[in-house]
């Protein structure tokens, strides 16, 4: 099993920045891909950014504003969020997939990000 613990959410004004962190523990050697998803009220959970073996991908809505990175020595993945907009308001979830898995195997508990206008 792998446990994911997020931190760094909060309330910020539009145009501001936040950095989310997600630290993994447990069978971390089994993890291949990690990522961040978000879910706004009344909407489906959506992929924000992912990182696999150093390769990154982003949702179109956050390209150029968000950056995902991973520190393997600290078993931590980060999401740097700049130029935040009210529409970025959501609960952000860290995710991880085992090597060879097609589906998300592990989720964090979520951290609230609220962007005021």
Order of alpha helices (4+ residues) and beta strands (2+ residues): beta-beta-beta-beta-beta-beta-beta-beta-beta-beta-beta
